């Protein structure tokens, strides 16, 4: 049986590392919240109309890409 998950949490990450879960989809929630605020600012202050459709490109986390996620977590942790 193959297991594919939705969103990222510690249990899912452990499942990927242990080979139980083949992958998960990250929806990029930060980008989904940040980009609309930027677009509204640009519209209100400069009159720049936002594009009709803007994608935040979901990220597929699996055994081949998990190191990217772990690297990003470490980099963000160092900034705190």
Biopython code that builds the backbone (N, CA, C, O; Angstrom):
import numpy as np
from Bio.PDB.StructureBuilder import StructureBuilder

atoms = [
    (1, "UNK", "N", (0.834, -1.162, 0.000)),
    (1, "UNK", "CA", (0.000, 0.000, 0.000)),
    (1, "UNK", "C", (0.891, 1.242, 0.000)),
    (1, "UNK", "O", (1.910, 1.279, 0.690)),
    (2, "UNK", "N", (0.503, 2.262, -0.779)),
    (2, "UNK", "CA", (1.220, 3.529, -0.830)),
    (2, "UNK", "C", (0.411, 4.582, -0.078)),
    (2, "UNK", "O", (-0.809, 4.657, -0.217)),
    (3, "UNK", "N", (1.113, 5.401, 0.727)),
    (3, "UNK", "CA", (0.447, 6.465, 1.477)),
    (3, "UNK", "C", (1.008, 7.797, 1.011)),
    (3, "UNK", "O", (2.220, 8.012, 1.035)),
    (4, "UNK", "N", (0.118, 8.696, 0.583)),
    (4, "UNK", "CA", (0.472, 10.057, 0.210)),
    (4, "UNK", "C", (-0.318, 10.976, 1.128)),
    (4, "UNK", "O", (-1.519, 10.786, 1.314)),
    (5, "UNK", "N", (0.343, 11.965, 1.699)),
    (5, "UNK", "CA", (-0.307, 12.821, 2.695)),
    (5, "UNK", "C", (-0.575, 14.217, 2.137)),
    (5, "UNK", "O", (-0.208, 14.542, 1.008)),
    (6, "UNK", "N", (-1.222, 15.024, 2.961)),
    (6, "UNK", "CA", (-1.580, 16.397, 2.622)),
    (6, "UNK", "C", (-1.162, 17.283, 3.783)),
    (6, "UNK", "O", (-1.629, 17.084, 4.905)),
    (7, "UNK", "N", (-0.312, 18.234, 3.545)),
    (7, "UNK", "CA", (0.275, 19.137, 4.538)),
    (7, "UNK", "C", (1.444, 18.465, 5.266)),
    (7, "UNK", "O", (1.686, 17.268, 5.108)),
    (8, "UNK", "N", (2.150, 19.245, 6.053)),
    (8, "UNK", "CA", (3.377, 18.774, 6.689)),
    (8, "UNK", "C", (3.253, 18.855, 8.205)),
    (8, "UNK", "O", (2.870, 19.884, 8.762)),
    (9, "UNK", "N", (3.583, 17.754, 8.854)),
    (9, "UNK", "CA", (3.696, 17.729, 10.310)),
    (9, "UNK", "C", (4.804, 16.737, 10.671)),
    (9, "UNK", "O", (5.339, 16.059, 9.793)),
    (10, "UNK", "N", (5.147, 16.652, 11.946)),
    (10, "UNK", "CA", (6.257, 15.798, 12.367)),
    (10, "UNK", "C", (6.011, 14.321, 12.078)),
    (10, "UNK", "O", (6.939, 13.601, 11.709)),
    (11, "UNK", "N", (4.774, 13.863, 12.241)),
    (11, "UNK", "CA", (4.454, 12.460, 11.983)),
    (11, "UNK", "C", (4.653, 12.134, 10.504)),
    (11, "UNK", "O", (5.203, 11.086, 10.166)),
    (12, "UNK", "N", (4.210, 13.023, 9.631)),
    (12, "UNK", "CA", (4.365, 12.805, 8.193)),
    (12, "UNK", "C", (5.833, 12.804, 7.802)),
    (12, "UNK", "O", (6.266, 11.970, 7.008)),
    (13, "UNK", "N", (6.602, 13.740, 8.357)),
    (13, "UNK", "CA", (8.034, 13.792, 8.055)),
    (13, "UNK", "C", (8.729, 12.506, 8.489)),
    (13, "UNK", "O", (9.551, 11.961, 7.753)),
    (14, "UNK", "N", (8.399, 12.024, 9.684)),
    (14, "UNK", "CA", (8.976, 10.756, 10.149)),
    (14, "UNK", "C", (8.565, 9.594, 9.239)),
    (14, "UNK", "O", (9.365, 8.699, 8.964)),
    (15, "UNK", "N", (7.325, 9.617, 8.782)),
    (15, "UNK", "CA", (6.858, 8.586, 7.866)),
    (15, "UNK", "C", (7.627, 8.588, 6.559)),
    (15, "UNK", "O", (7.943, 7.526, 6.023)),
    (16, "UNK", "N", (7.932, 9.773, 6.040)),
    (16, "UNK", "CA", (8.729, 9.878, 4.812)),
    (16, "UNK", "C", (10.150, 9.368, 5.065)),
    (16, "UNK", "O", (10.693, 8.596, 4.274)),
    (17, "UNK", "N", (10.740, 9.806, 6.174)),
    (17, "UNK", "CA", (12.105, 9.378, 6.504)),
    (17, "UNK", "C", (12.198, 7.869, 6.688)),
    (17, "UNK", "O", (13.211, 7.264, 6.337)),
    (18, "UNK", "N", (11.147, 7.255, 7.236)),
    (18, "UNK", "CA", (11.140, 5.811, 7.482)),
    (18, "UNK", "C", (10.626, 4.994, 6.295)),
    (18, "UNK", "O", (10.605, 3.764, 6.352)),
    (19, "UNK", "N", (10.217, 5.662, 5.233)),
    (19, "UNK", "CA", (9.739, 4.964, 4.047)),
    (19, "UNK", "C", (8.302, 4.479, 4.130)),
    (19, "UNK", "O", (7.870, 3.700, 3.280)),
    (20, "UNK", "N", (7.557, 4.918, 5.126)),
    (20, "UNK", "CA", (6.151, 4.516, 5.277)),
    (20, "UNK", "C", (5.247, 5.385, 4.403)),
    (20, "UNK", "O", (4.293, 4.890, 3.802)),
    (21, "UNK", "N", (5.551, 6.672, 4.337)),
    (21, "UNK", "CA", (4.790, 7.635, 3.529)),
    (21, "UNK", "C", (5.643, 7.989, 2.315)),
    (21, "UNK", "O", (6.825, 8.298, 2.463)),
    (22, "UNK", "N", (5.052, 7.949, 1.105)),
    (22, "UNK", "CA", (5.850, 8.260, -0.089)),
    (22, "UNK", "C", (6.005, 9.759, -0.316)),
    (22, "UNK", "O", (6.939, 10.184, -0.997)),
    (23, "UNK", "N", (5.108, 10.563, 0.242)),
    (23, "UNK", "CA", (5.234, 12.003, 0.074)),
    (23, "UNK", "C", (4.048, 12.752, 0.636)),
    (23, "UNK", "O", (3.071, 12.160, 1.095)),
    (24, "UNK", "N", (4.155, 14.083, 0.590)),
    (24, "UNK", "CA", (3.074, 14.944, 1.035)),
    (24, "UNK", "C", (3.092, 16.231, 0.214)),
    (24, "UNK", "O", (4.105, 16.571, -0.397)),
    (25, "UNK", "N", (1.987, 16.928, 0.205)),
    (25, "UNK", "CA", (1.857, 18.179, -0.539)),
    (25, "UNK", "C", (1.801, 19.326, 0.459)),
    (25, "UNK", "O", (0.947, 19.348, 1.346)),
    (26, "UNK", "N", (2.715, 20.277, 0.308)),
    (26, "UNK", "CA", (2.699, 21.487, 1.129)),
    (26, "UNK", "C", (2.017, 22.580, 0.326)),
    (26, "UNK", "O", (2.400, 22.846, -0.814)),
    (27, "UNK", "N", (1.015, 23.212, 0.907)),
    (27, "UNK", "CA", (0.224, 24.217, 0.188)),
    (27, "UNK", "C", (0.846, 25.605, 0.180)),
    (27, "UNK", "O", (0.287, 26.515, -0.431)),
    (28, "UNK", "N", (1.975, 25.796, 0.834)),
    (28, "UNK", "CA", (2.617, 27.107, 0.922)),
    (28, "UNK", "C", (1.707, 28.128, 1.617)),
    (28, "UNK", "O", (1.415, 29.174, 1.037)),
    (29, "UNK", "N", (1.254, 27.847, 2.845)),
    (29, "UNK", "CA", (0.317, 28.750, 3.513)),
    (29, "UNK", "C", (0.878, 30.146, 3.753)),
    (29, "UNK", "O", (0.121, 31.116, 3.728)),
    (30, "UNK", "N", (2.186, 30.274, 3.986)),
    (30, "UNK", "CA", (2.759, 31.608, 4.177)),
    (30, "UNK", "C", (2.564, 32.441, 2.922)),
    (30, "UNK", "O", (2.136, 33.593, 2.995)),
    (31, "UNK", "N", (2.876, 31.862, 1.773)),
    (31, "UNK", "CA", (2.724, 32.590, 0.513)),
    (31, "UNK", "C", (1.260, 32.936, 0.251)),
    (31, "UNK", "O", (0.961, 34.011, -0.270)),
    (32, "UNK", "N", (0.342, 32.028, 0.609)),
    (32, "UNK", "CA", (-1.079, 32.293, 0.396)),
    (32, "UNK", "C", (-1.571, 33.454, 1.244)),
    (32, "UNK", "O", (-2.526, 34.130, 0.861)),
    (33, "UNK", "N", (-0.946, 33.699, 2.381)),
    (33, "UNK", "CA", (-1.334, 34.833, 3.219)),
    (33, "UNK", "C", (-0.555, 36.091, 2.906)),
    (33, "UNK", "O", (-1.100, 37.193, 2.976)),
    (34, "UNK", "N", (0.721, 35.940, 2.558)),
    (34, "UNK", "CA", (1.600, 37.086, 2.338)),
    (34, "UNK", "C", (1.329, 37.782, 1.004)),
    (34, "UNK", "O", (1.225, 39.008, 0.951)),
    (35, "UNK", "N", (1.216, 37.014, -0.057)),
    (35, "UNK", "CA", (1.059, 37.617, -1.382)),
    (35, "UNK", "C", (-0.191, 38.482, -1.521)),
    (35, "UNK", "O", (-0.102, 39.548, -2.131)),
    (36, "UNK", "N", (-1.349, 38.089, -0.993)),
    (36, "UNK", "CA", (-2.511, 38.979, -1.097)),
    (36, "UNK", "C", (-2.298, 40.329, -0.399)),
    (36, "UNK", "O", (-2.789, 41.356, -0.867)),
    (37, "UNK", "N", (-1.567, 40.322, 0.717)),
    (37, "UNK", "CA", (-1.289, 41.575, 1.424)),
    (37, "UNK", "C", (-0.386, 42.470, 0.574)),
    (37, "UNK", "O", (-0.617, 43.675, 0.477)),
    (38, "UNK", "N", (0.629, 41.886, -0.033)),
    (38, "UNK", "CA", (1.525, 42.651, -0.911)),
    (38, "UNK", "C", (0.746, 43.211, -2.096)),
    (38, "UNK", "O", (0.896, 44.382, -2.444)),
    (39, "UNK", "N", (-0.086, 42.375, -2.716)),
    (39, "UNK", "CA", (-0.864, 42.835, -3.867)),
    (39, "UNK", "C", (-1.833, 43.948, -3.485)),
    (39, "UNK", "O", (-2.020, 44.888, -4.257)),
    (40, "UNK", "N", (-2.451, 43.862, -2.311)),
    (40, "UNK", "CA", (-3.361, 44.921, -1.872)),
    (40, "UNK", "C", (-2.596, 46.221, -1.628)),
    (40, "UNK", "O", (-3.077, 47.300, -1.974)),
    (41, "UNK", "N", (-1.413, 46.120, -1.036)),
    (41, "UNK", "CA", (-0.587, 47.307, -0.806)),
    (41, "UNK", "C", (-0.222, 47.977, -2.136)),
    (41, "UNK", "O", (-0.333, 49.194, -2.280)),
    (42, "UNK", "N", (0.206, 47.179, -3.087)),
    (42, "UNK", "CA", (0.574, 47.728, -4.393)),
    (42, "UNK", "C", (-0.622, 48.394, -5.071)),
    (42, "UNK", "O", (-0.470, 49.421, -5.733)),
    (43, "UNK", "N", (-1.797, 47.818, -4.909)),
    (43, "UNK", "CA", (-2.992, 48.388, -5.521)),
    (43, "UNK", "C", (-3.404, 49.691, -4.838)),
    (43, "UNK", "O", (-3.693, 50.683, -5.507)),
    (44, "UNK", "N", (-3.432, 49.685, -3.499)),
    (44, "UNK", "CA", (-3.889, 50.868, -2.770)),
    (44, "UNK", "C", (-2.922, 52.045, -2.874)),
    (44, "UNK", "O", (-3.357, 53.193, -2.968)),
    (45, "UNK", "N", (-1.626, 51.777, -2.857)),
    (45, "UNK", "CA", (-0.648, 52.864, -2.847)),
    (45, "UNK", "C", (-0.173, 53.266, -4.231)),
    (45, "UNK", "O", (0.190, 54.424, -4.438)),
    (46, "UNK", "N", (-0.165, 52.344, -5.186)),
    (46, "UNK", "CA", (0.408, 52.646, -6.499)),
    (46, "UNK", "C", (-0.547, 52.387, -7.655)),
    (46, "UNK", "O", (-0.216, 52.663, -8.808)),
    (47, "UNK", "N", (-1.736, 51.857, -7.353)),
    (47, "UNK", "CA", (-2.715, 51.607, -8.403)),
    (47, "UNK", "C", (-2.379, 50.429, -9.303)),
    (47, "UNK", "O", (-2.960, 50.287, -10.378)),
    (48, "UNK", "N", (-1.453, 49.589, -8.880)),
    (48, "UNK", "CA", (-1.082, 48.422, -9.683)),
    (48, "UNK", "C", (-2.122, 47.327, -9.455)),
    (48, "UNK", "O", (-2.295, 46.836, -8.340)),
    (49, "UNK", "N", (-2.800, 46.960, -10.524)),
    (49, "UNK", "CA", (-3.849, 45.950, -10.433)),
    (49, "UNK", "C", (-3.201, 44.564, -10.380)),
    (49, "UNK", "O", (-2.371, 44.237, -11.228)),
    (50, "UNK", "N", (-3.571, 43.758, -9.400)),
    (50, "UNK", "CA", (-2.964, 42.419, -9.293)),
    (50, "UNK", "C", (-3.385, 41.520, -10.446)),
    (50, "UNK", "O", (-4.418, 41.748, -11.075)),
    (51, "UNK", "N", (-2.590, 40.506, -10.719)),
    (51, "UNK", "CA", (-2.973, 39.572, -11.793)),
    (51, "UNK", "C", (-4.257, 38.844, -11.444)),
    (51, "UNK", "O", (-4.592, 38.680, -10.271)),
    (52, "UNK", "N", (-4.972, 38.409, -12.471)),
    (52, "UNK", "CA", (-6.236, 37.706, -12.266)),
    (52, "UNK", "C", (-6.031, 36.408, -11.492)),
    (52, "UNK", "O", (-6.831, 36.064, -10.622)),
    (53, "UNK", "N", (-4.966, 35.699, -11.808)),
    (53, "UNK", "CA", (-4.717, 34.406, -11.186)),
    (53, "UNK", "C", (-3.254, 34.345, -10.747)),
    (53, "UNK", "O", (-2.351, 34.589, -11.548)),
    (54, "UNK", "N", (-3.030, 34.026, -9.499)),
    (54, "UNK", "CA", (-1.667, 33.922, -8.992)),
    (54, "UNK", "C", (-1.537, 32.594, -8.254)),
    (54, "UNK", "O", (-2.309, 32.306, -7.340)),
    (55, "UNK", "N", (-0.565, 31.794, -8.651)),
    (55, "UNK", "CA", (-0.381, 30.499, -8.011)),
    (55, "UNK", "C", (0.794, 30.566, -7.033)),
    (55, "UNK", "O", (1.773, 31.275, -7.267)),
    (56, "UNK", "N", (0.679, 29.829, -5.953)),
    (56, "UNK", "CA", (1.762, 29.775, -4.966)),
    (56, "UNK", "C", (2.589, 28.504, -5.111)),
    (56, "UNK", "O", (3.470, 28.233, -4.295)),
    (57, "UNK", "N", (2.305, 27.733, -6.142)),
    (57, "UNK", "CA", (3.067, 26.527, -6.442)),
    (57, "UNK", "C", (3.225, 25.603, -5.244)),
    (57, "UNK", "O", (4.114, 25.819, -4.420)),
    (58, "UNK", "N", (2.405, 24.605, -5.128)),
    (58, "UNK", "CA", (2.555, 23.651, -4.022)),
    (58, "UNK", "C", (3.908, 22.946, -4.113)),
    (58, "UNK", "O", (4.467, 22.783, -5.197)),
    (59, "UNK", "N", (4.414, 22.538, -2.969)),
    (59, "UNK", "CA", (5.710, 21.857, -2.886)),
    (59, "UNK", "C", (5.467, 20.396, -2.540)),
    (59, "UNK", "O", (4.773, 20.092, -1.569)),
    (60, "UNK", "N", (6.032, 19.497, -3.322)),
    (60, "UNK", "CA", (5.911, 18.067, -3.058)),
    (60, "UNK", "C", (7.111, 17.647, -2.217)),
    (60, "UNK", "O", (8.259, 17.749, -2.649)),
    (61, "UNK", "N", (6.822, 17.175, -1.016)),
    (61, "UNK", "CA", (7.867, 16.728, -0.099)),
    (61, "UNK", "C", (7.911, 15.206, -0.141)),
    (61, "UNK", "O", (6.916, 14.541, 0.148)),
    (62, "UNK", "N", (9.073, 14.659, -0.503)),
    (62, "UNK", "CA", (9.261, 13.206, -0.532)),
    (62, "UNK", "C", (10.701, 12.896, -0.138)),
    (62, "UNK", "O", (11.430, 13.793, 0.285)),
    (63, "UNK", "N", (11.121, 11.642, -0.270)),
    (63, "UNK", "CA", (12.459, 11.271, 0.177)),
    (63, "UNK", "C", (13.550, 11.977, -0.620)),
    (63, "UNK", "O", (14.686, 12.072, -0.154)),
    (64, "UNK", "N", (13.225, 12.477, -1.819)),
    (64, "UNK", "CA", (14.211, 13.172, -2.639)),
    (64, "UNK", "C", (14.293, 14.663, -2.334)),
    (64, "UNK", "O", (15.300, 15.302, -2.638)),
    (65, "UNK", "N", (13.236, 15.227, -1.731)),
    (65, "UNK", "CA", (13.209, 16.674, -1.473)),
    (65, "UNK", "C", (13.184, 17.025, 0.009)),
    (65, "UNK", "O", (13.179, 18.205, 0.361)),
    (66, "UNK", "N", (13.170, 16.029, 0.878)),
    (66, "UNK", "CA", (13.034, 16.303, 2.314)),
    (66, "UNK", "C", (14.219, 17.113, 2.847)),
    (66, "UNK", "O", (14.064, 17.888, 3.791)),
    (67, "UNK", "N", (15.399, 16.939, 2.246)),
    (67, "UNK", "CA", (16.554, 17.702, 2.705)),
    (67, "UNK", "C", (16.360, 19.203, 2.488)),
    (67, "UNK", "O", (16.874, 20.007, 3.266)),
    (68, "UNK", "N", (15.629, 19.588, 1.446)),
    (68, "UNK", "CA", (15.355, 21.014, 1.215)),
    (68, "UNK", "C", (14.505, 21.591, 2.338)),
    (68, "UNK", "O", (14.757, 22.697, 2.815)),
    (69, "UNK", "N", (13.509, 20.840, 2.749)),
    (69, "UNK", "CA", (12.629, 21.275, 3.835)),
    (69, "UNK", "C", (13.405, 21.377, 5.139)),
    (69, "UNK", "O", (13.265, 22.356, 5.873)),
    (70, "UNK", "N", (14.223, 20.372, 5.431)),
    (70, "UNK", "CA", (15.015, 20.373, 6.658)),
    (70, "UNK", "C", (16.028, 21.519, 6.661)),
    (70, "UNK", "O", (16.261, 22.135, 7.701)),
    (71, "UNK", "N", (16.626, 21.806, 5.518)),
    (71, "UNK", "CA", (17.567, 22.921, 5.393)),
    (71, "UNK", "C", (16.862, 24.254, 5.668)),
    (71, "UNK", "O", (17.400, 25.118, 6.360)),
    (72, "UNK", "N", (15.661, 24.409, 5.122)),
    (72, "UNK", "CA", (14.908, 25.636, 5.334)),
    (72, "UNK", "C", (14.538, 25.800, 6.814)),
    (72, "UNK", "O", (14.628, 26.903, 7.353)),
    (73, "UNK", "N", (14.127, 24.722, 7.468)),
    (73, "UNK", "CA", (13.805, 24.794, 8.899)),
    (73, "UNK", "C", (15.021, 25.209, 9.714)),
    (73, "UNK", "O", (14.904, 26.034, 10.620)),
    (74, "UNK", "N", (16.180, 24.651, 9.407)),
    (74, "UNK", "CA", (17.398, 25.004, 10.131)),
    (74, "UNK", "C", (17.759, 26.471, 9.900)),
    (74, "UNK", "O", (18.154, 27.164, 10.838)),
    (75, "UNK", "N", (17.629, 26.946, 8.667)),
    (75, "UNK", "CA", (17.960, 28.342, 8.358)),
    (75, "UNK", "C", (17.034, 29.301, 9.097)),
    (75, "UNK", "O", (17.487, 30.319, 9.621)),
    (76, "UNK", "N", (15.763, 28.989, 9.145)),
    (76, "UNK", "CA", (14.797, 29.842, 9.831)),
    (76, "UNK", "C", (15.047, 29.808, 11.336)),
    (76, "UNK", "O", (14.933, 30.835, 12.005)),
    (77, "UNK", "N", (15.385, 28.639, 11.873)),
    (77, "UNK", "CA", (15.664, 28.509, 13.299)),
    (77, "UNK", "C", (16.862, 29.356, 13.721)),
    (77, "UNK", "O", (16.879, 29.912, 14.818)),
    (78, "UNK", "N", (17.848, 29.450, 12.857)),
    (78, "UNK", "CA", (19.040, 30.250, 13.152)),
    (78, "UNK", "C", (18.712, 31.741, 13.199)),
    (78, "UNK", "O", (19.390, 32.501, 13.889)),
    (79, "UNK", "N", (17.684, 32.160, 12.475)),
    (79, "UNK", "CA", (17.297, 33.570, 12.460)),
    (79, "UNK", "C", (16.541, 33.969, 13.710)),
    (79, "UNK", "O", (16.504, 35.147, 14.064)),
    (80, "UNK", "N", (15.935, 32.999, 14.384)),
    (80, "UNK", "CA", (15.127, 33.293, 15.573)),
    (80, "UNK", "C", (15.982, 33.608, 16.771)),
    (80, "UNK", "O", (15.456, 33.878, 17.851)),
]
sb = StructureBuilder()
sb.init_structure("model")
sb.init_model(0)
sb.init_chain("A")
sb.init_seg("    ")
for serial, (resi, resn, name, xyz) in enumerate(atoms, 1):
    if name == "N":
        sb.init_residue(resn, " ", resi, " ")
    sb.init_atom(name, np.array(xyz, "f"), 0.0, 1.0, " ", f" {name:<3s}", serial, name[0])
structure = sb.get_structure()
